[in-house]
Structures are given as C-alpha cells and as structure tokens.
Amino acid sequence: MARPKMLKLPEVLEEIDMSRAAFYRMRARGQAPKLIRLPNGQIRCRRSDLDAWWERQENAAA
C-alpha cells in the first residue's frame, strides 16, 4: 500500500500563495489545512487534506 503524499510546509504555502505568518493566523482561527508534526519535529500536510481544504474553500466561495 502506497503512503499518502506528504507536503512540506513551504510547498503548502507556495501552493496556496500565502505567507507563513498569514497561514499561522488562519490556523489559529481553525481555518487552515490540517498539519501533522512528525516525530522529528518537522511539519507535513497530507495531499488529501490540502485537496479537501481547497474543496471547502471553493464551496464557501460559491
């Protein structure tokens, strides 16, 4: 079984065209894509979680 695609935070920020500070403000409001902290302290976002977030943004804008 293939592991889910995991994106690094800079990759997520580039895709959503947002600064790190703006992203963390949005995260504090509970409006950001779900992030995962790995045992080594690095942060990742599953591709599926980012895609689901995009879909929610599109539905909210409609």
PDB file of N, H, CA, C and O in Angstrom:
ATOM      1  N   MET A   1       0.854  -1.189   0.000  1.00  0.00           N
ATOM      2  CA  MET A   1       0.000   0.000   0.000  1.00  0.00           C
ATOM      3  C   MET A   1       0.896   1.247   0.000  1.00  0.00           C
ATOM      4  O   MET A   1       1.837   1.355   0.787  1.00  0.00           O
ATOM      5  N   ALA A   2       0.586   2.162  -0.882  1.00  0.00           N
ATOM      6  H   ALA A   2      -0.177   2.074  -1.522  1.00  0.00           H
ATOM      7  CA  ALA A   2       1.391   3.379  -1.011  1.00  0.00           C
ATOM      8  C   ALA A   2       1.090   4.341   0.130  1.00  0.00           C
ATOM      9  O   ALA A   2      -0.052   4.480   0.569  1.00  0.00           O
ATOM     10  N   ARG A   3       2.159   5.007   0.601  1.00  0.00           N
ATOM     11  H   ARG A   3       3.087   4.894   0.244  1.00  0.00           H
ATOM     12  CA  ARG A   3       1.978   6.027   1.641  1.00  0.00           C
ATOM     13  C   ARG A   3       1.334   7.259   1.012  1.00  0.00           C
ATOM     14  O   ARG A   3       1.567   7.549  -0.162  1.00  0.00           O
ATOM     15  N   PRO A   4       0.527   7.986   1.786  1.00  0.00           N
ATOM     16  CA  PRO A   4      -0.063   9.221   1.238  1.00  0.00           C
ATOM     17  C   PRO A   4       1.029  10.256   0.981  1.00  0.00           C
ATOM     18  O   PRO A   4       2.027  10.316   1.699  1.00  0.00           O
ATOM     19  N   LYS A   5       0.824  11.065  -0.050  1.00  0.00           N
ATOM     20  H   LYS A   5       0.013  11.017  -0.633  1.00  0.00           H
ATOM     21  CA  LYS A   5       1.766  12.129  -0.382  1.00  0.00           C
ATOM     22  C   LYS A   5       1.752  13.149   0.745  1.00  0.00           C
ATOM     23  O   LYS A   5       0.695  13.637   1.144  1.00  0.00           O
ATOM     24  N   MET A   6       2.943  13.464   1.254  1.00  0.00           N
ATOM     25  H   MET A   6       3.802  13.068   0.929  1.00  0.00           H
ATOM     26  CA  MET A   6       3.080  14.435   2.332  1.00  0.00           C
ATOM     27  C   MET A   6       3.825  15.647   1.799  1.00  0.00           C
ATOM     28  O   MET A   6       4.892  15.509   1.201  1.00  0.00           O
ATOM     29  N   LEU A   7       3.269  16.831   2.013  1.00  0.00           N
ATOM     30  H   LEU A   7       2.402  16.943   2.499  1.00  0.00           H
ATOM     31  CA  LEU A   7       3.866  18.077   1.548  1.00  0.00           C
ATOM     32  C   LEU A   7       4.542  18.797   2.705  1.00  0.00           C
ATOM     33  O   LEU A   7       4.032  18.812   3.825  1.00  0.00           O
ATOM     34  N   LYS A   8       5.680  19.385   2.427  1.00  0.00           N
ATOM     35  H   LYS A   8       6.094  19.372   1.517  1.00  0.00           H
ATOM     36  CA  LYS A   8       6.351  20.225   3.426  1.00  0.00           C
ATOM     37  C   LYS A   8       5.610  21.553   3.499  1.00  0.00           C
ATOM     38  O   LYS A   8       4.951  21.955   2.541  1.00  0.00           O
ATOM     39  N   LEU A   9       5.719  22.232   4.636  1.00  0.00           N
ATOM     40  H   LEU A   9       6.255  21.905   5.414  1.00  0.00           H
ATOM     41  CA  LEU A   9       5.009  23.494   4.816  1.00  0.00           C
ATOM     42  C   LEU A   9       5.337  24.513   3.727  1.00  0.00           C
ATOM     43  O   LEU A   9       4.417  25.165   3.232  1.00  0.00           O
ATOM     44  N   PRO A  10       6.602  24.685   3.326  1.00  0.00           N
ATOM     45  CA  PRO A  10       6.877  25.639   2.240  1.00  0.00           C
ATOM     46  C   PRO A  10       6.154  25.287   0.933  1.00  0.00           C
ATOM     47  O   PRO A  10       5.778  26.179   0.173  1.00  0.00           O
ATOM     48  N   GLU A  11       5.962  23.993   0.675  1.00  0.00           N
ATOM     49  H   GLU A  11       6.268  23.269   1.293  1.00  0.00           H
ATOM     50  CA  GLU A  11       5.226  23.570  -0.528  1.00  0.00           C
ATOM     51  C   GLU A  11       3.757  23.963  -0.413  1.00  0.00           C
ATOM     52  O   GLU A  11       3.149  24.411  -1.386  1.00  0.00           O
ATOM     53  N   VAL A  12       3.189  23.793   0.783  1.00  0.00           N
ATOM     54  H   VAL A  12       3.682  23.429   1.573  1.00  0.00           H
ATOM     55  CA  VAL A  12       1.790  24.177   1.012  1.00  0.00           C
ATOM     56  C   VAL A  12       1.641  25.686   0.850  1.00  0.00           C
ATOM     57  O   VAL A  12       0.721  26.154   0.179  1.00  0.00           O
ATOM     58  N   LEU A  13       2.548  26.448   1.466  1.00  0.00           N
ATOM     59  H   LEU A  13       3.295  26.068   2.011  1.00  0.00           H
ATOM     60  CA  LEU A  13       2.473  27.907   1.397  1.00  0.00           C
ATOM     61  C   LEU A  13       2.585  28.388  -0.043  1.00  0.00           C
ATOM     62  O   LEU A  13       1.897  29.328  -0.439  1.00  0.00           O
ATOM     63  N   GLU A  14       3.448  27.749  -0.828  1.00  0.00           N
ATOM     64  H   GLU A  14       4.007  26.984  -0.507  1.00  0.00           H
ATOM     65  CA  GLU A  14       3.588  28.137  -2.229  1.00  0.00           C
ATOM     66  C   GLU A  14       2.309  27.847  -3.001  1.00  0.00           C
ATOM     67  O   GLU A  14       1.859  28.670  -3.798  1.00  0.00           O
ATOM     68  N   GLU A  15       1.724  26.678  -2.763  1.00  0.00           N
ATOM     69  H   GLU A  15       2.089  26.009  -2.115  1.00  0.00           H
ATOM     70  CA  GLU A  15       0.509  26.311  -3.491  1.00  0.00           C
ATOM     71  C   GLU A  15      -0.654  27.241  -3.162  1.00  0.00           C
ATOM     72  O   GLU A  15      -1.413  27.627  -4.051  1.00  0.00           O
ATOM     73  N   ILE A  16      -0.797  27.601  -1.895  1.00  0.00           N
ATOM     74  H   ILE A  16      -0.181  27.288  -1.172  1.00  0.00           H
ATOM     75  CA  ILE A  16      -1.933  28.467  -1.538  1.00  0.00           C
ATOM     76  C   ILE A  16      -1.571  29.948  -1.617  1.00  0.00           C
ATOM     77  O   ILE A  16      -2.405  30.812  -1.346  1.00  0.00           O
ATOM     78  N   ASP A  17      -0.322  30.237  -1.989  1.00  0.00           N
ATOM     79  H   ASP A  17       0.355  29.535  -2.209  1.00  0.00           H
ATOM     80  CA  ASP A  17       0.158  31.608  -2.183  1.00  0.00           C
ATOM     81  C   ASP A  17      -0.105  32.454  -0.936  1.00  0.00           C
ATOM     82  O   ASP A  17      -0.818  33.456  -0.970  1.00  0.00           O
ATOM     83  N   MET A  18       0.503  32.006   0.168  1.00  0.00           N
ATOM     84  H   MET A  18       1.083  31.191   0.196  1.00  0.00           H
ATOM     85  CA  MET A  18       0.285  32.671   1.445  1.00  0.00           C
ATOM     86  C   MET A  18       1.596  32.705   2.229  1.00  0.00           C
ATOM     87  O   MET A  18       2.414  31.790   2.130  1.00  0.00           O
ATOM     88  N   SER A  19       1.783  33.754   2.996  1.00  0.00           N
ATOM     89  H   SER A  19       1.118  34.497   3.077  1.00  0.00           H
ATOM     90  CA  SER A  19       2.970  33.832   3.849  1.00  0.00           C
ATOM     91  C   SER A  19       2.798  32.900   5.041  1.00  0.00           C
ATOM     92  O   SER A  19       1.683  32.512   5.390  1.00  0.00           O
ATOM     93  N   ARG A  20       3.911  32.551   5.652  1.00  0.00           N
ATOM     94  H   ARG A  20       4.817  32.866   5.369  1.00  0.00           H
ATOM     95  CA  ARG A  20       3.886  31.691   6.839  1.00  0.00           C
ATOM     96  C   ARG A  20       3.085  32.361   7.953  1.00  0.00           C
ATOM     97  O   ARG A  20       2.297  31.699   8.628  1.00  0.00           O
ATOM     98  N   ALA A  21       3.278  33.665   8.152  1.00  0.00           N
ATOM     99  H   ALA A  21       3.918  34.203   7.604  1.00  0.00           H
ATOM    100  CA  ALA A  21       2.563  34.382   9.219  1.00  0.00           C
ATOM    101  C   ALA A  21       1.054  34.358   8.978  1.00  0.00           C
ATOM    102  O   ALA A  21       0.281  34.099   9.901  1.00  0.00           O
ATOM    103  N   ALA A  22       0.639  34.624   7.753  1.00  0.00           N
ATOM    104  H   ALA A  22       1.267  34.835   7.003  1.00  0.00           H
ATOM    105  CA  ALA A  22      -0.798  34.603   7.433  1.00  0.00           C
ATOM    106  C   ALA A  22      -1.371  33.198   7.610  1.00  0.00           C
ATOM    107  O   ALA A  22      -2.492  33.028   8.089  1.00  0.00           O
ATOM    108  N   PHE A  23      -0.585  32.198   7.215  1.00  0.00           N
ATOM    109  H   PHE A  23       0.326  32.336   6.825  1.00  0.00           H
ATOM    110  CA  PHE A  23      -1.033  30.816   7.362  1.00  0.00           C
ATOM    111  C   PHE A  23      -1.263  30.480   8.832  1.00  0.00           C
ATOM    112  O   PHE A  23      -2.280  29.881   9.180  1.00  0.00           O
ATOM    113  N   TYR A  24      -0.321  30.863   9.698  1.00  0.00           N
ATOM    114  H   TYR A  24       0.506  31.349   9.415  1.00  0.00           H
ATOM    115  CA  TYR A  24      -0.476  30.546  11.116  1.00  0.00           C
ATOM    116  C   TYR A  24      -1.604  31.344  11.762  1.00  0.00           C
ATOM    117  O   TYR A  24      -2.228  30.862  12.708  1.00  0.00           O
ATOM    118  N   ARG A  25      -1.877  32.542  11.279  1.00  0.00           N
ATOM    119  H   ARG A  25      -1.371  32.933  10.511  1.00  0.00           H
ATOM    120  CA  ARG A  25      -3.062  33.279  11.770  1.00  0.00           C
ATOM    121  C   ARG A  25      -4.333  32.520  11.387  1.00  0.00           C
ATOM    122  O   ARG A  25      -5.242  32.365  12.202  1.00  0.00           O
ATOM    123  N   MET A  26      -4.387  32.051  10.146  1.00  0.00           N
ATOM    124  H   MET A  26      -3.648  32.177   9.483  1.00  0.00           H
ATOM    125  CA  MET A  26      -5.542  31.293   9.675  1.00  0.00           C
ATOM    126  C   MET A  26      -5.656  29.981  10.471  1.00  0.00           C
ATOM    127  O   MET A  26      -6.757  29.545  10.811  1.00  0.00           O
ATOM    128  N   ARG A  27      -4.525  29.372  10.755  1.00  0.00           N
ATOM    129  H   ARG A  27      -3.631  29.726  10.479  1.00  0.00           H
ATOM    130  CA  ARG A  27      -4.517  28.122  11.531  1.00  0.00           C
ATOM    131  C   ARG A  27      -5.047  28.363  12.940  1.00  0.00           C
ATOM    132  O   ARG A  27      -5.785  27.532  13.470  1.00  0.00           O
ATOM    133  N   ALA A  28      -4.683  29.487  13.553  1.00  0.00           N
ATOM    134  H   ALA A  28      -4.084  30.162  13.122  1.00  0.00           H
ATOM    135  CA  ALA A  28      -5.163  29.817  14.899  1.00  0.00           C
ATOM    136  C   ALA A  28      -6.677  29.971  14.923  1.00  0.00           C
ATOM    137  O   ALA A  28      -7.310  29.722  15.950  1.00  0.00           O
ATOM    138  N   ARG A  29      -7.262  30.379  13.803  1.00  0.00           N
ATOM    139  H   ARG A  29      -6.748  30.582  12.970  1.00  0.00           H
ATOM    140  CA  ARG A  29      -8.724  30.507  13.688  1.00  0.00           C
ATOM    141  C   ARG A  29      -9.386  29.192  13.287  1.00  0.00           C
ATOM    142  O   ARG A  29     -10.608  29.136  13.147  1.00  0.00           O
ATOM    143  N   GLY A  30      -8.593  28.127  13.100  1.00  0.00           N
ATOM    144  H   GLY A  30      -7.600  28.172  13.213  1.00  0.00           H
ATOM    145  CA  GLY A  30      -9.143  26.828  12.726  1.00  0.00           C
ATOM    146  C   GLY A  30      -9.549  26.744  11.268  1.00  0.00           C
ATOM    147  O   GLY A  30     -10.405  25.934  10.912  1.00  0.00           O
ATOM    148  N   GLN A  31      -8.941  27.577  10.404  1.00  0.00           N
ATOM    149  H   GLN A  31      -8.245  28.234  10.693  1.00  0.00           H
ATOM    150  CA  GLN A  31      -9.353  27.640   9.006  1.00  0.00           C
ATOM    151  C   GLN A  31      -8.294  27.131   8.035  1.00  0.00           C
ATOM    152  O   GLN A  31      -8.481  27.225   6.822  1.00  0.00           O
ATOM    153  N   ALA A  32      -7.207  26.603   8.531  1.00  0.00           N
ATOM    154  H   ALA A  32      -7.055  26.525   9.517  1.00  0.00           H
ATOM    155  CA  ALA A  32      -6.104  26.158   7.674  1.00  0.00           C
ATOM    156  C   ALA A  32      -6.198  24.656   7.422  1.00  0.00           C
ATOM    157  O   ALA A  32      -6.891  23.943   8.148  1.00  0.00           O
ATOM    158  N   PRO A  33      -5.505  24.178   6.398  1.00  0.00           N
ATOM    159  CA  PRO A  33      -5.431  22.725   6.195  1.00  0.00           C
ATOM    160  C   PRO A  33      -4.790  22.051   7.410  1.00  0.00           C
ATOM    161  O   PRO A  33      -3.974  22.650   8.111  1.00  0.00           O
ATOM    162  N   LYS A  34      -5.169  20.816   7.640  1.00  0.00           N
ATOM    163  H   LYS A  34      -5.832  20.329   7.071  1.00  0.00           H
ATOM    164  CA  LYS A  34      -4.642  20.055   8.766  1.00  0.00           C
ATOM    165  C   LYS A  34      -3.152  19.783   8.573  1.00  0.00           C
ATOM    166  O   LYS A  34      -2.720  19.385   7.492  1.00  0.00           O
ATOM    167  N   LEU A  35      -2.379  20.002   9.624  1.00  0.00           N
ATOM    168  H   LEU A  35      -2.730  20.326  10.503  1.00  0.00           H
ATOM    169  CA  LEU A  35      -0.941  19.725   9.601  1.00  0.00           C
ATOM    170  C   LEU A  35      -0.631  18.576  10.553  1.00  0.00           C
ATOM    171  O   LEU A  35      -1.359  18.323  11.513  1.00  0.00           O
ATOM    172  N   ILE A  36       0.467  17.889  10.260  1.00  0.00           N
ATOM    173  H   ILE A  36       1.058  18.095   9.480  1.00  0.00           H
ATOM    174  CA  ILE A  36       0.926  16.779  11.079  1.00  0.00           C
ATOM    175  C   ILE A  36       2.353  17.075  11.505  1.00  0.00           C
ATOM    176  O   ILE A  36       3.188  17.425  10.671  1.00  0.00           O
ATOM    177  N   ARG A  37       2.644  16.939  12.795  1.00  0.00           N
ATOM    178  H   ARG A  37       1.966  16.655  13.472  1.00  0.00           H
ATOM    179  CA  ARG A  37       4.013  17.090  13.282  1.00  0.00           C
ATOM    180  C   ARG A  37       4.620  15.696  13.381  1.00  0.00           C
ATOM    181  O   ARG A  37       4.120  14.838  14.108  1.00  0.00           O
ATOM    182  N   LEU A  38       5.694  15.486  12.648  1.00  0.00           N
ATOM    183  H   LEU A  38       6.100  16.183  12.058  1.00  0.00           H
ATOM    184  CA  LEU A  38       6.376  14.206  12.652  1.00  0.00           C
ATOM    185  C   LEU A  38       7.204  14.055  13.922  1.00  0.00           C
ATOM    186  O   LEU A  38       7.498  15.048  14.588  1.00  0.00           O
ATOM    187  N   PRO A  39       7.584  12.822  14.268  1.00  0.00           N
ATOM    188  CA  PRO A  39       8.390  12.612  15.479  1.00  0.00           C
ATOM    189  C   PRO A  39       9.688  13.424  15.499  1.00  0.00           C
ATOM    190  O   PRO A  39      10.193  13.754  16.572  1.00  0.00           O
ATOM    191  N   ASN A  40      10.230  13.748  14.325  1.00  0.00           N
ATOM    192  H   ASN A  40       9.820  13.480  13.453  1.00  0.00           H
ATOM    193  CA  ASN A  40      11.473  14.535  14.284  1.00  0.00           C
ATOM    194  C   ASN A  40      11.206  16.040  14.373  1.00  0.00           C
ATOM    195  O   ASN A  40      12.138  16.839  14.284  1.00  0.00           O
ATOM    196  N   GLY A  41       9.937  16.431  14.548  1.00  0.00           N
ATOM    197  H   GLY A  41       9.180  15.781  14.620  1.00  0.00           H
ATOM    198  CA  GLY A  41       9.576  17.830  14.702  1.00  0.00           C
ATOM    199  C   GLY A  41       9.191  18.538  13.415  1.00  0.00           C
ATOM    200  O   GLY A  41       8.689  19.662  13.450  1.00  0.00           O
ATOM    201  N   GLN A  42       9.422  17.890  12.279  1.00  0.00           N
ATOM    202  H   GLN A  42       9.830  16.977  12.251  1.00  0.00           H
ATOM    203  CA  GLN A  42       9.046  18.509  11.006  1.00  0.00           C
ATOM    204  C   GLN A  42       7.528  18.496  10.847  1.00  0.00           C
ATOM    205  O   GLN A  42       6.833  17.658  11.423  1.00  0.00           O
ATOM    206  N   ILE A  43       7.032  19.445  10.052  1.00  0.00           N
ATOM    207  H   ILE A  43       7.597  20.125   9.585  1.00  0.00           H
ATOM    208  CA  ILE A  43       5.594  19.573   9.830  1.00  0.00           C
ATOM    209  C   ILE A  43       5.279  19.178   8.401  1.00  0.00           C
ATOM    210  O   ILE A  43       5.986  19.558   7.467  1.00  0.00           O
ATOM    211  N   ARG A  44       4.222  18.419   8.240  1.00  0.00           N
ATOM    212  H   ARG A  44       3.648  18.110   8.998  1.00  0.00           H
ATOM    213  CA  ARG A  44       3.785  17.979   6.923  1.00  0.00           C
ATOM    214  C   ARG A  44       2.271  18.153   6.808  1.00  0.00           C
ATOM    215  O   ARG A  44       1.558  18.273   7.804  1.00  0.00           O
ATOM    216  N   CYS A  45       1.811  18.160   5.565  1.00  0.00           N
ATOM    217  H   CYS A  45       2.390  18.062   4.756  1.00  0.00           H
ATOM    218  CA  CYS A  45       0.376  18.204   5.269  1.00  0.00           C
ATOM    219  C   CYS A  45       0.104  17.099   4.254  1.00  0.00           C
ATOM    220  O   CYS A  45       0.774  17.024   3.223  1.00  0.00           O
ATOM    221  N   ARG A  46      -0.860  16.256   4.535  1.00  0.00           N
ATOM    222  H   ARG A  46      -1.404  16.318   5.372  1.00  0.00           H
ATOM    223  CA  ARG A  46      -1.222  15.223   3.554  1.00  0.00           C
ATOM    224  C   ARG A  46      -1.820  15.905   2.327  1.00  0.00           C
ATOM    225  O   ARG A  46      -2.575  16.870   2.449  1.00  0.00           O
ATOM    226  N   ARG A  47      -1.479  15.402   1.156  1.00  0.00           N
ATOM    227  H   ARG A  47      -0.866  14.619   1.057  1.00  0.00           H
ATOM    228  CA  ARG A  47      -2.042  15.929  -0.094  1.00  0.00           C
ATOM    229  C   ARG A  47      -3.568  15.879  -0.033  1.00  0.00           C
ATOM    230  O   ARG A  47      -4.244  16.811  -0.468  1.00  0.00           O
ATOM    231  N   SER A  48      -4.103  14.790   0.506  1.00  0.00           N
ATOM    232  H   SER A  48      -3.554  14.032   0.859  1.00  0.00           H
ATOM    233  CA  SER A  48      -5.564  14.637   0.581  1.00  0.00           C
ATOM    234  C   SER A  48      -6.185  15.694   1.494  1.00  0.00           C
ATOM    235  O   SER A  48      -7.281  16.178   1.209  1.00  0.00           O
ATOM    236  N   ASP A  49      -5.503  16.066   2.592  1.00  0.00           N
ATOM    237  H   ASP A  49      -4.613  15.673   2.823  1.00  0.00           H
ATOM    238  CA  ASP A  49      -6.029  17.099   3.490  1.00  0.00           C
ATOM    239  C   ASP A  49      -6.015  18.461   2.806  1.00  0.00           C
ATOM    240  O   ASP A  49      -6.942  19.252   2.982  1.00  0.00           O
ATOM    241  N   LEU A  50      -4.966  18.743   2.022  1.00  0.00           N
ATOM    242  H   LEU A  50      -4.213  18.100   1.879  1.00  0.00           H
ATOM    243  CA  LEU A  50      -4.897  20.017   1.312  1.00  0.00           C
ATOM    244  C   LEU A  50      -5.967  20.076   0.222  1.00  0.00           C
ATOM    245  O   LEU A  50      -6.601  21.113   0.030  1.00  0.00           O
ATOM    246  N   ASP A  51      -6.168  18.963  -0.494  1.00  0.00           N
ATOM    247  H   ASP A  51      -5.653  18.120  -0.338  1.00  0.00           H
ATOM    248  CA  ASP A  51      -7.207  18.927  -1.530  1.00  0.00           C
ATOM    249  C   ASP A  51      -8.592  19.131  -0.925  1.00  0.00           C
ATOM    250  O   ASP A  51      -9.424  19.834  -1.498  1.00  0.00           O
ATOM    251  N   ALA A  52      -8.844  18.514   0.239  1.00  0.00           N
ATOM    252  H   ALA A  52      -8.168  17.943   0.705  1.00  0.00           H
ATOM    253  CA  ALA A  52     -10.135  18.686   0.919  1.00  0.00           C
ATOM    254  C   ALA A  52     -10.308  20.137   1.358  1.00  0.00           C
ATOM    255  O   ALA A  52     -11.408  20.683   1.277  1.00  0.00           O
ATOM    256  N   TRP A  53      -9.225  20.764   1.823  1.00  0.00           N
ATOM    257  H   TRP A  53      -8.332  20.320   1.889  1.00  0.00           H
ATOM    258  CA  TRP A  53      -9.284  22.172   2.228  1.00  0.00           C
ATOM    259  C   TRP A  53      -9.634  23.051   1.035  1.00  0.00           C
ATOM    260  O   TRP A  53     -10.473  23.945   1.136  1.00  0.00           O
ATOM    261  N   TRP A  54      -8.971  22.784  -0.118  1.00  0.00           N
ATOM    262  H   TRP A  54      -8.289  22.057  -0.200  1.00  0.00           H
ATOM    263  CA  TRP A  54      -9.274  23.547  -1.337  1.00  0.00           C
ATOM    264  C   TRP A  54     -10.758  23.419  -1.686  1.00  0.00           C
ATOM    265  O   TRP A  54     -11.401  24.408  -2.039  1.00  0.00           O
ATOM    266  N   GLU A  55     -11.296  22.213  -1.588  1.00  0.00           N
ATOM    267  H   GLU A  55     -10.774  21.410  -1.301  1.00  0.00           H
ATOM    268  CA  GLU A  55     -12.701  21.993  -1.919  1.00  0.00           C
ATOM    269  C   GLU A  55     -13.623  22.786  -0.990  1.00  0.00           C
ATOM    270  O   GLU A  55     -14.617  23.363  -1.431  1.00  0.00           O
ATOM    271  N   ARG A  56     -13.279  22.806   0.305  1.00  0.00           N
ATOM    272  H   ARG A  56     -12.471  22.337   0.663  1.00  0.00           H
ATOM    273  CA  ARG A  56     -14.100  23.603   1.249  1.00  0.00           C
ATOM    274  C   ARG A  56     -14.034  25.085   0.901  1.00  0.00           C
ATOM    275  O   ARG A  56     -15.040  25.786   1.003  1.00  0.00           O
ATOM    276  N   GLN A  57     -12.863  25.573   0.491  1.00  0.00           N
ATOM    277  H   GLN A  57     -12.045  25.004   0.408  1.00  0.00           H
ATOM    278  CA  GLN A  57     -12.732  26.994   0.132  1.00  0.00           C
ATOM    279  C   GLN A  57     -13.575  27.301  -1.097  1.00  0.00           C
ATOM    280  O   GLN A  57     -14.240  28.335  -1.157  1.00  0.00           O
ATOM    281  N   GLU A  58     -13.548  26.407  -2.070  1.00  0.00           N
ATOM    282  H   GLU A  58     -13.008  25.567  -2.021  1.00  0.00           H
ATOM    283  CA  GLU A  58     -14.344  26.616  -3.293  1.00  0.00           C
ATOM    284  C   GLU A  58     -15.841  26.603  -2.981  1.00  0.00           C
ATOM    285  O   GLU A  58     -16.599  27.413  -3.515  1.00  0.00           O
ATOM    286  N   ASN A  59     -16.260  25.683  -2.118  1.00  0.00           N
ATOM    287  H   ASN A  59     -15.645  25.025  -1.684  1.00  0.00           H
ATOM    288  CA  ASN A  59     -17.692  25.599  -1.756  1.00  0.00           C
ATOM    289  C   ASN A  59     -18.122  26.834  -0.978  1.00  0.00           C
ATOM    290  O   ASN A  59     -19.236  27.323  -1.165  1.00  0.00           O
ATOM    291  N   ALA A  60     -17.268  27.340  -0.120  1.00  0.00           N
ATOM    292  H   ALA A  60     -16.363  26.943   0.032  1.00  0.00           H
ATOM    293  CA  ALA A  60     -17.600  28.524   0.669  1.00  0.00           C
ATOM    294  C   ALA A  60     -17.694  29.765  -0.217  1.00  0.00           C
ATOM    295  O   ALA A  60     -18.452  30.688   0.081  1.00  0.00           O
ATOM    296  N   ALA A  61     -16.927  29.785  -1.298  1.00  0.00           N
ATOM    297  H   ALA A  61     -16.312  29.034  -1.540  1.00  0.00           H
ATOM    298  CA  ALA A  61     -16.918  30.949  -2.194  1.00  0.00           C
ATOM    299  C   ALA A  61     -18.093  30.909  -3.173  1.00  0.00           C
ATOM    300  O   ALA A  61     -18.424  31.924  -3.786  1.00  0.00           O
ATOM    301  N   ALA A  62     -18.714  29.755  -3.320  1.00  0.00           N
ATOM    302  H   ALA A  62     -18.445  28.931  -2.822  1.00  0.00           H
ATOM    303  CA  ALA A  62     -19.808  29.618  -4.305  1.00  0.00           C
ATOM    304  C   ALA A  62     -21.108  30.201  -3.803  1.00  0.00           C
ATOM    305  O   ALA A  62     -22.115  30.164  -4.510  1.00  0.00           O
TER     306      ALA A  62
END
